């Protein structure tokens, strides 16, 4: 592929874009996954971050580098961190 170009893939797992993602990986193309609903992070992105965490953990979706980066970005968000802490508190019986 031409090295001075980057592809932006608007991807949603289990859709036809999975084939495009696989092709980009196989070609070693320079690409990035775009936030699902535009340039601003939304609740849908946090939801997909959670869903991708589970589906990649169970090997239902391949954990390619760009999906891993997306998951890490979503899990690093302060609101997600607070929600996970609250979940842990509830599980521990303190909530």
HELIX and SHEET records of a PDB file:
HELIX    1   1 UNK A   17  UNK A   27  1                                  11    
HELIX    2   2 UNK A   43  UNK A   57  1                                  15    
HELIX    3   3 UNK A   65  UNK A   75  1                                  11    
HELIX    4   4 UNK A   78  UNK A   91  1                                  14    
SHEET    1   A 2 UNK A   7  UNK A   9  0                                        
SHEET    2   A 2 UNK A  31  UNK A  33  1                                        
END                                                                             
